[in-house]
Amino acid sequence: MKLYNNPRDKRVFVPNKAGGVSLNFGHPIAWWILILMTIVPVVIVAGVTIAVLA
């Protein structure tokens, strides 16, 4: 799957041909959405899991 990256496009969410939306990784807000919605929760879950098992 190819990521949409067009810095001249001002939209953060870009419609797909399949009917969904993609993030425009040429827009800085898209990177913040990726970090806050995936990476931060994974770090929290891993940290809590390690704390419980330790």
Secondary structure by P-SEA (a helix, b strand, c coil): cbbbbbcccccccccccccccccccccaaaaaaaaaacaaaaaaaaaaaaaaac
